[in-house]
Amino acid sequence: MSSMTMHIGRRSRGFSLVELMVAILLSSLLLLGVLQIFSDASSSDRANSALSRLQESGRVALEVLKRDIRRTGYQGCASSSIATRSGSSLIFPRDAFGVRNETAANGGSIEGAATASDTLTVRYAAPAPITVAGITSSTLTLPSAISFTADQTFLLTDCLNVVIFKPSAAGSNVTSITTANSNFSGIAPGARLYRVNQSTFAICASGRGLCRNNHDGSGAQELIADAENFQVLYGIRASGQTRWVNASSLTSTLREQVTQLQLSLVISSPENAASGTSTQTLSIANLGQNTALAAAGDQRLRRVFTTAIELRNRQ
């Protein structure tokens, strides 16, 4: 009987307070370890996801820019060596990057101060020309009705002559266009009429995003979100060497000698994704002492996308 009582007593004895506290401590440490692993994995996934979005945004941005910039100065069937007639509202190739000293609102290519973002304007004859039915010194007769604003720029060419002009007034479903400058004389019948596209690229007014303004009344449209800095250099080819200059150095003569552009675009993640505050400076396409962009001092990821673009109509 005594032996049985002692056996039951040993089986009914529980954990001591010290043992419970040790068990709780070990469980807490294990749980903290699991949570830390989960947190690290989540941070890594967030950073990888942000980096992936950055790379895709940069790729798309450069493709859009390349598509428009490569067309700069295109004047239909006319060779790039054929000069625009005097009296034209624009002169290609000189004005294909925006007339010197124009404002960004009017379509200028503007150099930002120091490392501030630049503005780039490109102009070219758009696809889908109209074959002109009749020509006088100041009036074109068209085979079908079209509409246009008074600010629309047109390019007329018979492959041997080029005239760039604006209409005397806006037209709605009209079959003729008249210009104040009587410089259509001598253009061969069957000449082609192109609308001139004008696109201005700049960082959006919000300071985040790359915008394009087509100067058609629709205003600036965001192309890529989270772009923070946009730089442009102009390549002047001479004696087998390329010299890079800023927009502020582009004289009328140099504008005609540009054969390529170098662009850099800084894009950031939309939210904090780095584990710590960034202290990294970024190399941008600029000259002199303005080739590095200071660290932003936040936890967003940033990448610089740089490319050089050959101009098809300057070779």
Contacts in CASP RR format, 6 or more apart in sequence:
PFRMAT RR
TARGET T0000
AUTHOR 0000-0000-0000
METHOD contacts of the structure
MODEL  1
MSSMTMHIGRRSRGFSLVELMVAILLSSLLLLGVLQIFSDASSSDRANSA
LSRLQESGRVALEVLKRDIRRTGYQGCASSSIATRSGSSLIFPRDAFGVR
NETAANGGSIEGAATASDTLTVRYAAPAPITVAGITSSTLTLPSAISFTA
DQTFLLTDCLNVVIFKPSAAGSNVTSITTANSNFSGIAPGARLYRVNQST
FAICASGRGLCRNNHDGSGAQELIADAENFQVLYGIRASGQTRWVNASSL
TSTLREQVTQLQLSLVISSPENAASGTSTQTLSIANLGQNTALAAAGDQR
LRRVFTTAIELRNRQ
15 23 0 8 1.000
43 275 0 8 1.000
46 273 0 8 1.000
47 273 0 8 1.000
47 274 0 8 1.000
47 275 0 8 1.000
47 301 0 8 1.000
49 273 0 8 1.000
50 269 0 8 1.000
50 270 0 8 1.000
50 271 0 8 1.000
50 273 0 8 1.000
50 301 0 8 1.000
51 269 0 8 1.000
51 273 0 8 1.000
51 301 0 8 1.000
51 303 0 8 1.000
53 269 0 8 1.000
53 270 0 8 1.000
54 267 0 8 1.000
54 268 0 8 1.000
54 269 0 8 1.000
54 301 0 8 1.000
54 302 0 8 1.000
54 303 0 8 1.000
55 303 0 8 1.000
57 224 0 8 1.000
57 225 0 8 1.000
57 226 0 8 1.000
57 227 0 8 1.000
57 267 0 8 1.000
58 224 0 8 1.000
58 265 0 8 1.000
58 267 0 8 1.000
58 303 0 8 1.000
58 305 0 8 1.000
59 305 0 8 1.000
60 224 0 8 1.000
61 210 0 8 1.000
61 223 0 8 1.000
61 224 0 8 1.000
61 227 0 8 1.000
61 265 0 8 1.000
61 267 0 8 1.000
61 305 0 8 1.000
62 263 0 8 1.000
62 265 0 8 1.000
62 305 0 8 1.000
62 307 0 8 1.000
64 212 0 8 1.000
64 223 0 8 1.000
64 224 0 8 1.000
65 201 0 8 1.000
65 263 0 8 1.000
65 265 0 8 1.000
65 307 0 8 1.000
65 309 0 8 1.000
66 307 0 8 1.000
66 309 0 8 1.000
68 122 0 8 1.000
68 124 0 8 1.000
68 197 0 8 1.000
68 199 0 8 1.000
68 201 0 8 1.000
69 120 0 8 1.000
69 122 0 8 1.000
69 261 0 8 1.000
69 309 0 8 1.000
69 311 0 8 1.000
70 309 0 8 1.000
70 310 0 8 1.000
70 311 0 8 1.000
70 312 0 8 1.000
71 122 0 8 1.000
71 124 0 8 1.000
71 197 0 8 1.000
71 312 0 8 1.000
71 313 0 8 1.000
72 93 0 8 1.000
72 96 0 8 1.000
72 97 0 8 1.000
72 122 0 8 1.000
72 123 0 8 1.000
72 124 0 8 1.000
72 311 0 8 1.000
72 313 0 8 1.000
72 314 0 8 1.000
73 80 0 8 1.000
73 92 0 8 1.000
73 93 0 8 1.000
73 96 0 8 1.000
73 122 0 8 1.000
73 123 0 8 1.000
73 124 0 8 1.000
73 125 0 8 1.000
73 311 0 8 1.000
73 313 0 8 1.000
73 314 0 8 1.000
74 124 0 8 1.000
74 125 0 8 1.000
74 312 0 8 1.000
74 313 0 8 1.000
75 82 0 8 1.000
75 84 0 8 1.000
75 92 0 8 1.000
75 124 0 8 1.000
75 125 0 8 1.000
75 155 0 8 1.000
75 157 0 8 1.000
75 162 0 8 1.000
75 194 0 8 1.000
75 313 0 8 1.000
76 125 0 8 1.000
76 129 0 8 1.000
76 155 0 8 1.000
76 157 0 8 1.000
76 159 0 8 1.000
76 192 0 8 1.000
76 194 0 8 1.000
77 157 0 8 1.000
77 159 0 8 1.000
77 192 0 8 1.000
78 157 0 8 1.000
78 159 0 8 1.000
78 160 0 8 1.000
78 161 0 8 1.000
78 162 0 8 1.000
80 92 0 8 1.000
80 93 0 8 1.000
80 313 0 8 1.000
80 314 0 8 1.000
80 315 0 8 1.000
82 160 0 8 1.000
82 161 0 8 1.000
82 162 0 8 1.000
83 91 0 8 1.000
83 162 0 8 1.000
84 90 0 8 1.000
84 91 0 8 1.000
84 92 0 8 1.000
84 162 0 8 1.000
84 163 0 8 1.000
84 164 0 8 1.000
85 161 0 8 1.000
85 162 0 8 1.000
85 163 0 8 1.000
85 183 0 8 1.000
86 183 0 8 1.000
87 181 0 8 1.000
87 183 0 8 1.000
88 162 0 8 1.000
88 163 0 8 1.000
88 164 0 8 1.000
88 165 0 8 1.000
88 181 0 8 1.000
88 183 0 8 1.000
89 153 0 8 1.000
89 164 0 8 1.000
89 165 0 8 1.000
89 166 0 8 1.000
89 181 0 8 1.000
90 99 0 8 1.000
90 123 0 8 1.000
90 153 0 8 1.000
90 164 0 8 1.000
90 196 0 8 1.000
91 164 0 8 1.000
92 123 0 8 1.000
92 155 0 8 1.000
92 162 0 8 1.000
92 164 0 8 1.000
93 255 0 8 1.000
93 256 0 8 1.000
93 258 0 8 1.000
93 313 0 8 1.000
93 314 0 8 1.000
94 252 0 8 1.000
94 255 0 8 1.000
94 256 0 8 1.000
95 123 0 8 1.000
95 255 0 8 1.000
96 122 0 8 1.000
96 123 0 8 1.000
96 124 0 8 1.000
96 255 0 8 1.000
96 313 0 8 1.000
97 108 0 8 1.000
97 109 0 8 1.000
97 120 0 8 1.000
97 121 0 8 1.000
97 122 0 8 1.000
97 123 0 8 1.000
97 234 0 8 1.000
97 247 0 8 1.000
97 250 0 8 1.000
97 255 0 8 1.000
97 258 0 8 1.000
98 107 0 8 1.000
98 108 0 8 1.000
98 109 0 8 1.000
98 121 0 8 1.000
98 123 0 8 1.000
99 107 0 8 1.000
99 108 0 8 1.000
100 250 0 8 1.000
100 251 0 8 1.000
100 252 0 8 1.000
100 255 0 8 1.000
102 108 0 8 1.000
102 109 0 8 1.000
102 121 0 8 1.000
103 110 0 8 1.000
104 110 0 8 1.000
104 119 0 8 1.000
104 121 0 8 1.000
104 200 0 8 1.000
104 202 0 8 1.000
107 121 0 8 1.000
107 198 0 8 1.000
107 200 0 8 1.000
107 215 0 8 1.000
108 119 0 8 1.000
108 121 0 8 1.000
108 200 0 8 1.000
109 118 0 8 1.000
109 119 0 8 1.000
109 120 0 8 1.000
109 121 0 8 1.000
109 232 0 8 1.000
109 247 0 8 1.000
109 250 0 8 1.000
110 118 0 8 1.000
110 119 0 8 1.000
110 247 0 8 1.000
111 118 0 8 1.000
111 246 0 8 1.000
111 247 0 8 1.000
111 248 0 8 1.000
112 118 0 8 1.000
112 119 0 8 1.000
114 290 0 8 1.000
115 229 0 8 1.000
115 284 0 8 1.000
115 286 0 8 1.000
115 290 0 8 1.000
115 292 0 8 1.000
115 293 0 8 1.000
115 294 0 8 1.000
117 202 0 8 1.000
117 203 0 8 1.000
117 229 0 8 1.000
117 230 0 8 1.000
117 231 0 8 1.000
118 202 0 8 1.000
118 230 0 8 1.000
118 231 0 8 1.000
118 232 0 8 1.000
118 246 0 8 1.000
118 247 0 8 1.000
119 200 0 8 1.000
119 201 0 8 1.000
119 202 0 8 1.000
120 200 0 8 1.000
120 201 0 8 1.000
120 202 0 8 1.000
120 230 0 8 1.000
120 232 0 8 1.000
120 247 0 8 1.000
120 261 0 8 1.000
120 263 0 8 1.000
121 198 0 8 1.000
121 199 0 8 1.000
121 200 0 8 1.000
121 201 0 8 1.000
122 198 0 8 1.000
122 199 0 8 1.000
122 201 0 8 1.000
123 153 0 8 1.000
123 196 0 8 1.000
123 197 0 8 1.000
123 198 0 8 1.000
123 199 0 8 1.000
124 196 0 8 1.000
124 197 0 8 1.000
124 313 0 8 1.000
125 155 0 8 1.000
125 194 0 8 1.000
125 195 0 8 1.000
125 196 0 8 1.000
125 197 0 8 1.000
126 194 0 8 1.000
126 195 0 8 1.000
126 196 0 8 1.000
126 197 0 8 1.000
129 192 0 8 1.000
129 193 0 8 1.000
129 194 0 8 1.000
130 142 0 8 1.000
130 143 0 8 1.000
130 144 0 8 1.000
130 146 0 8 1.000
130 192 0 8 1.000
130 193 0 8 1.000
131 143 0 8 1.000
131 190 0 8 1.000
131 191 0 8 1.000
131 192 0 8 1.000
131 193 0 8 1.000
132 140 0 8 1.000
132 141 0 8 1.000
132 142 0 8 1.000
132 156 0 8 1.000
132 189 0 8 1.000
132 190 0 8 1.000
132 191 0 8 1.000
132 192 0 8 1.000
132 193 0 8 1.000
133 141 0 8 1.000
133 142 0 8 1.000
133 143 0 8 1.000
133 190 0 8 1.000
134 140 0 8 1.000
134 141 0 8 1.000
134 189 0 8 1.000
134 190 0 8 1.000
135 141 0 8 1.000
135 184 0 8 1.000
135 186 0 8 1.000
135 187 0 8 1.000
135 189 0 8 1.000
135 191 0 8 1.000
136 184 0 8 1.000
137 182 0 8 1.000
137 183 0 8 1.000
137 184 0 8 1.000
137 185 0 8 1.000
138 178 0 8 1.000
138 179 0 8 1.000
138 180 0 8 1.000
138 181 0 8 1.000
138 182 0 8 1.000
138 184 0 8 1.000
139 176 0 8 1.000
139 177 0 8 1.000
139 178 0 8 1.000
139 179 0 8 1.000
139 184 0 8 1.000
140 156 0 8 1.000
140 176 0 8 1.000
140 177 0 8 1.000
140 178 0 8 1.000
140 184 0 8 1.000
140 193 0 8 1.000
141 175 0 8 1.000
141 176 0 8 1.000
142 174 0 8 1.000
142 175 0 8 1.000
142 176 0 8 1.000
142 177 0 8 1.000
142 193 0 8 1.000
143 175 0 8 1.000
144 175 0 8 1.000
145 173 0 8 1.000
145 174 0 8 1.000
145 175 0 8 1.000
146 173 0 8 1.000
146 174 0 8 1.000
146 175 0 8 1.000
147 171 0 8 1.000
147 172 0 8 1.000
147 173 0 8 1.000
147 174 0 8 1.000
148 154 0 8 1.000
148 167 0 8 1.000
148 170 0 8 1.000
148 171 0 8 1.000
148 177 0 8 1.000
148 195 0 8 1.000
149 170 0 8 1.000
149 171 0 8 1.000
149 216 0 8 1.000
150 166 0 8 1.000
150 167 0 8 1.000
150 168 0 8 1.000
150 169 0 8 1.000
150 170 0 8 1.000
151 166 0 8 1.000
151 215 0 8 1.000
152 166 0 8 1.000
152 167 0 8 1.000
152 195 0 8 1.000
152 196 0 8 1.000
153 164 0 8 1.000
153 165 0 8 1.000
153 166 0 8 1.000
153 195 0 8 1.000
153 196 0 8 1.000
153 198 0 8 1.000
154 164 0 8 1.000
154 165 0 8 1.000
154 166 0 8 1.000
154 167 0 8 1.000
154 177 0 8 1.000
154 193 0 8 1.000
154 194 0 8 1.000
154 195 0 8 1.000
154 196 0 8 1.000
155 162 0 8 1.000
155 163 0 8 1.000
155 164 0 8 1.000
155 193 0 8 1.000
155 194 0 8 1.000
155 195 0 8 1.000
155 196 0 8 1.000
156 162 0 8 1.000
156 163 0 8 1.000
156 164 0 8 1.000
156 165 0 8 1.000
156 184 0 8 1.000
156 187 0 8 1.000
156 191 0 8 1.000
156 192 0 8 1.000
156 193 0 8 1.000
156 194 0 8 1.000
157 163 0 8 1.000
157 191 0 8 1.000
157 192 0 8 1.000
157 194 0 8 1.000
158 187 0 8 1.000
158 188 0 8 1.000
158 190 0 8 1.000
158 191 0 8 1.000
158 192 0 8 1.000
160 188 0 8 1.000
161 186 0 8 1.000
161 187 0 8 1.000
161 188 0 8 1.000
163 183 0 8 1.000
163 184 0 8 1.000
163 187 0 8 1.000
164 196 0 8 1.000
165 179 0 8 1.000
165 181 0 8 1.000
165 183 0 8 1.000
166 179 0 8 1.000
167 177 0 8 1.000
167 178 0 8 1.000
167 179 0 8 1.000
168 178 0 8 1.000
168 179 0 8 1.000
168 180 0 8 1.000
169 178 0 8 1.000
177 193 0 8 1.000
197 214 0 8 1.000
198 214 0 8 1.000
198 215 0 8 1.000
199 212 0 8 1.000
199 213 0 8 1.000
199 214 0 8 1.000
199 215 0 8 1.000
200 212 0 8 1.000
200 213 0 8 1.000
200 215 0 8 1.000
200 220 0 8 1.000
201 210 0 8 1.000
201 211 0 8 1.000
201 212 0 8 1.000
201 223 0 8 1.000
201 230 0 8 1.000
202 210 0 8 1.000
202 211 0 8 1.000
202 213 0 8 1.000
202 220 0 8 1.000
202 230 0 8 1.000
203 209 0 8 1.000
203 210 0 8 1.000
203 211 0 8 1.000
203 227 0 8 1.000
203 228 0 8 1.000
203 229 0 8 1.000
203 230 0 8 1.000
204 210 0 8 1.000
204 211 0 8 1.000
204 220 0 8 1.000
204 222 0 8 1.000
204 227 0 8 1.000
205 211 0 8 1.000
205 220 0 8 1.000
207 228 0 8 1.000
208 225 0 8 1.000
208 226 0 8 1.000
208 227 0 8 1.000
208 228 0 8 1.000
208 268 0 8 1.000
209 222 0 8 1.000
209 223 0 8 1.000
209 224 0 8 1.000
209 225 0 8 1.000
209 226 0 8 1.000
209 227 0 8 1.000
209 228 0 8 1.000
210 222 0 8 1.000
210 223 0 8 1.000
210 224 0 8 1.000
210 227 0 8 1.000
210 230 0 8 1.000
210 265 0 8 1.000
211 220 0 8 1.000
211 221 0 8 1.000
211 222 0 8 1.000
211 223 0 8 1.000
212 220 0 8 1.000
212 221 0 8 1.000
212 223 0 8 1.000
213 219 0 8 1.000
213 220 0 8 1.000
213 221 0 8 1.000
214 221 0 8 1.000
224 265 0 8 1.000
224 267 0 8 1.000
225 270 0 8 1.000
226 267 0 8 1.000
226 268 0 8 1.000
226 269 0 8 1.000
226 270 0 8 1.000
227 265 0 8 1.000
227 266 0 8 1.000
227 267 0 8 1.000
228 266 0 8 1.000
228 267 0 8 1.000
228 268 0 8 1.000
228 302 0 8 1.000
229 264 0 8 1.000
229 265 0 8 1.000
229 266 0 8 1.000
229 282 0 8 1.000
229 284 0 8 1.000
229 293 0 8 1.000
230 263 0 8 1.000
230 264 0 8 1.000
230 265 0 8 1.000
230 266 0 8 1.000
231 263 0 8 1.000
231 264 0 8 1.000
231 265 0 8 1.000
231 284 0 8 1.000
231 285 0 8 1.000
231 286 0 8 1.000
232 246 0 8 1.000
232 247 0 8 1.000
232 261 0 8 1.000
232 262 0 8 1.000
232 263 0 8 1.000
232 285 0 8 1.000
233 244 0 8 1.000
233 245 0 8 1.000
233 246 0 8 1.000
233 261 0 8 1.000
233 262 0 8 1.000
233 263 0 8 1.000
233 285 0 8 1.000
233 286 0 8 1.000
233 287 0 8 1.000
234 244 0 8 1.000
234 245 0 8 1.000
234 246 0 8 1.000
234 247 0 8 1.000
234 250 0 8 1.000
234 254 0 8 1.000
234 258 0 8 1.000
234 261 0 8 1.000
235 242 0 8 1.000
235 243 0 8 1.000
235 244 0 8 1.000
235 245 0 8 1.000
235 258 0 8 1.000
235 259 0 8 1.000
235 260 0 8 1.000
235 261 0 8 1.000
235 262 0 8 1.000
236 242 0 8 1.000
236 243 0 8 1.000
236 244 0 8 1.000
236 245 0 8 1.000
236 254 0 8 1.000
236 257 0 8 1.000
236 258 0 8 1.000
236 259 0 8 1.000
237 257 0 8 1.000
237 259 0 8 1.000
237 260 0 8 1.000
238 257 0 8 1.000
242 259 0 8 1.000
242 260 0 8 1.000
244 262 0 8 1.000
244 287 0 8 1.000
245 254 0 8 1.000
245 287 0 8 1.000
246 286 0 8 1.000
246 287 0 8 1.000
250 258 0 8 1.000
258 311 0 8 1.000
258 314 0 8 1.000
259 310 0 8 1.000
259 311 0 8 1.000
259 314 0 8 1.000
259 315 0 8 1.000
260 308 0 8 1.000
260 309 0 8 1.000
260 310 0 8 1.000
260 311 0 8 1.000
260 314 0 8 1.000
261 308 0 8 1.000
261 309 0 8 1.000
261 311 0 8 1.000
262 285 0 8 1.000
262 306 0 8 1.000
262 307 0 8 1.000
262 308 0 8 1.000
262 309 0 8 1.000
263 285 0 8 1.000
263 306 0 8 1.000
263 307 0 8 1.000
263 308 0 8 1.000
263 309 0 8 1.000
264 283 0 8 1.000
264 284 0 8 1.000
264 285 0 8 1.000
264 286 0 8 1.000
264 304 0 8 1.000
264 305 0 8 1.000
264 306 0 8 1.000
265 304 0 8 1.000
265 305 0 8 1.000
265 306 0 8 1.000
266 282 0 8 1.000
266 284 0 8 1.000
266 293 0 8 1.000
266 302 0 8 1.000
266 303 0 8 1.000
266 304 0 8 1.000
266 305 0 8 1.000
267 302 0 8 1.000
267 303 0 8 1.000
267 305 0 8 1.000
268 296 0 8 1.000
268 300 0 8 1.000
268 301 0 8 1.000
268 302 0 8 1.000
269 300 0 8 1.000
269 301 0 8 1.000
269 302 0 8 1.000
270 300 0 8 1.000
271 300 0 8 1.000
272 298 0 8 1.000
272 299 0 8 1.000
272 300 0 8 1.000
273 299 0 8 1.000
273 300 0 8 1.000
273 301 0 8 1.000
274 299 0 8 1.000
274 300 0 8 1.000
274 301 0 8 1.000
275 299 0 8 1.000
276 299 0 8 1.000
277 297 0 8 1.000
277 298 0 8 1.000
277 299 0 8 1.000
278 295 0 8 1.000
278 296 0 8 1.000
278 297 0 8 1.000
278 298 0 8 1.000
278 299 0 8 1.000
278 300 0 8 1.000
278 302 0 8 1.000
279 295 0 8 1.000
279 297 0 8 1.000
280 295 0 8 1.000
280 302 0 8 1.000
281 292 0 8 1.000
281 293 0 8 1.000
281 294 0 8 1.000
281 295 0 8 1.000
282 292 0 8 1.000
282 293 0 8 1.000
282 302 0 8 1.000
282 304 0 8 1.000
283 291 0 8 1.000
283 292 0 8 1.000
283 293 0 8 1.000
283 304 0 8 1.000
284 290 0 8 1.000
284 291 0 8 1.000
284 292 0 8 1.000
284 293 0 8 1.000
284 304 0 8 1.000
285 306 0 8 1.000
293 304 0 8 1.000
296 302 0 8 1.000
END
